[in-house]
Amino acid sequence: MIPNAPLFSSPFILAPLAGFTDAPFRHIAHEWGSGGAITEMISAEGLARDSRNTEALLARYDEEKPLVAQLFGPSLDPFMRCVDRLMEYAPDMIDINCGCPVAKVVKTGAGSALMRRPDEIHRIVDHLVRNTPCPVSVKFRLGWDSSSLNYMEVASAAADAGAWMLTLHARTRSQGYSGKADWSHIARLKEHMRGTDVKIFASGDIFSAQDAVDVMDRTGCDGVMIARGAMGNPFIFTQAARLQEGRGWQVSLKERKTTMLRHLDYMVQAFGDDVAMRDMRKHAVHYVKGLRGAGQAKAMINVARSREDYERALDMLDDEGAVPQVENTFEF
Ligand SMILES: Cc1cc2nc3c(=O)[nH]c(=O)nc-3n(C[C@H](O)[C@H](O)[C@H](O)COP(=O)(O)O)c2cc1C
């Protein structure tokens, strides 16, 4: 049986981003209209072994709903052993990572390497559907490489086991984060799932609100995961929703700065001063990207040790209304 739909309040949701989508960033994205957000990928094995670092990734911000926990693992076994521990955090949905291309993950058989074993994906989804109250989703790629595009087979395996939602990152494992995502496969997947209740979400090259609206229009998908396009740019969720209604909107420089400082405040609350001042840097470089004065602001942020240091760095920005450029620059 396919469980009831979790409450995504908009079709535009924050994709899982290891090192980024912690509770403070998910909170900020929610405030700017994301319909939901996925945690960073969490090791099923680490969770089964009660690793504190692993469990920290499951922390939710006050009243976060839905909490969508993304798990990765090489086989059914760690997923079976981590379920009790996972349920203590009462997630509203569980997502299985079948797309991570990073060598240290795939060499264990997890992430996109799981796509080579659709039967195992079926077993994992089936177990979670039967043994948790949560809707289960799978996030995957087109296949291992261009000569082995098996996303349809993976989708069928997951859907047959009761998956509620499927997210296709329209690249292969060997593409990593380079090249272009080919959205035509998302349209084909949606067609393939016609007649079922399975929700199809798109991922890949959603760098602007226009991209988010376009991918829905062109593929008929049910929703969109926004990843790199949301880094330092949570405003994209409001922009996409307005664009869908035919309205334009730009965030002001003042709002951009206020949001960044609030993001810093949430990080301080969650992790304490030292970690927050340091870890906010990776978000801050994206917040200031493309704005006049960004170079100087970044240099100051790199040595910032207090909220006041961040405020002084933001004073360097003076390009009211400018739109930062989000680029396809991530490589592993
Ligand atoms: C830094 C980084 C971390 C990521 N971490 C995860 C992750 O933990 N789980 C996951 O399923 N995908 C992860 N992804 C993939 C994204 O969720 C998304 O599918 C991918 O970036 C394609 O979307 P985009 O081209 O719009 O960025 C990550 C991507 C990046 C760039």
The ligand as an SDF file (V2000), in Angstrom:
LIG
                    3D

 31 33  0  0  0  0  0  0  0  0999 V2000
   27.9300   19.4530   -2.7260 C   0  0  0  0  0  0  0  0  0  0  0  0
   26.8520   18.4890   -3.1420 C   0  0  0  0  0  0  0  0  0  0  0  0
   26.3860   17.5770   -2.2210 C   0  0  0  0  0  0  0  0  0  0  0  0
   25.3890   16.6700   -2.5820 C   0  0  0  0  0  0  0  0  0  0  0  0
   24.9270   15.7880   -1.6540 N   0  0  0  0  0  0  0  0  0  0  0  0
   23.9290   14.9300   -1.9680 C   0  0  0  0  0  0  0  0  0  0  0  0
   23.4120   14.0300   -0.9990 C   0  0  0  0  0  0  0  0  0  0  0  0
   23.8100   13.9990    0.1750 O   0  0  0  0  0  0  0  0  0  0  0  0
   22.4130   13.1840   -1.4020 N   0  0  0  0  0  0  0  0  0  0  0  0
   21.9180   13.1880   -2.6860 C   0  0  0  0  0  0  0  0  0  0  0  0
   21.0140   12.4100   -3.0040 O   0  0  0  0  0  0  0  0  0  0  0  0
   22.3850   14.0520   -3.5980 N   0  0  0  0  0  0  0  0  0  0  0  0
   23.3710   14.9240   -3.2720 C   0  0  0  0  0  0  0  0  0  0  0  0
   23.8170   15.8100   -4.2010 N   0  0  0  0  0  0  0  0  0  0  0  0
   23.1350   15.8730   -5.5220 C   0  0  0  0  0  0  0  0  0  0  0  0
   22.0410   16.9440   -5.5380 C   0  0  0  0  0  0  0  0  0  0  0  0
   20.9950   16.6570   -4.6410 O   0  0  0  0  0  0  0  0  0  0  0  0
   21.4480   17.0990   -6.9610 C   0  0  0  0  0  0  0  0  0  0  0  0
   20.8050   15.9050   -7.3350 O   0  0  0  0  0  0  0  0  0  0  0  0
   22.5120   17.4340   -7.9740 C   0  0  0  0  0  0  0  0  0  0  0  0
   23.3570   18.4730   -7.5130 O   0  0  0  0  0  0  0  0  0  0  0  0
   21.8920   17.8490   -9.3240 C   0  0  0  0  0  0  0  0  0  0  0  0
   21.1750   19.0370   -9.2060 O   0  0  0  0  0  0  0  0  0  0  0  0
   21.7770   20.4610   -9.7290 P   0  0  0  0  0  0  0  0  0  0  0  0
   22.4740   20.1550  -11.0540 O   0  0  0  0  0  0  0  0  0  0  0  0
   20.5610   21.3230   -9.8630 O   0  0  0  0  0  0  0  0  0  0  0  0
   22.7530   20.9050   -8.6920 O   0  0  0  0  0  0  0  0  0  0  0  0
   24.8420   16.6920   -3.8890 C   0  0  0  0  0  0  0  0  0  0  0  0
   25.3210   17.6290   -4.8050 C   0  0  0  0  0  0  0  0  0  0  0  0
   26.3060   18.5170   -4.4590 C   0  0  0  0  0  0  0  0  0  0  0  0
   26.7730   19.5250   -5.4740 C   0  0  0  0  0  0  0  0  0  0  0  0
  1  2  1  0
  2  3  1  0
  2 30  2  0
  3  4  2  0
  4  5  1  0
  4 28  1  0
  5  6  2  0
  6  7  1  0
  6 13  1  0
  7  8  2  0
  7  9  1  0
  9 10  1  0
 10 11  2  0
 10 12  1  0
 12 13  2  0
 13 14  1  0
 14 15  1  0
 14 28  1  0
 15 16  1  0
 16 17  1  0
 16 18  1  0
 18 19  1  0
 18 20  1  0
 20 21  1  0
 20 22  1  0
 22 23  1  0
 23 24  1  0
 24 25  2  0
 24 26  1  0
 24 27  1  0
 28 29  2  0
 29 30  1  0
 30 31  1  0
M  END
$$$$
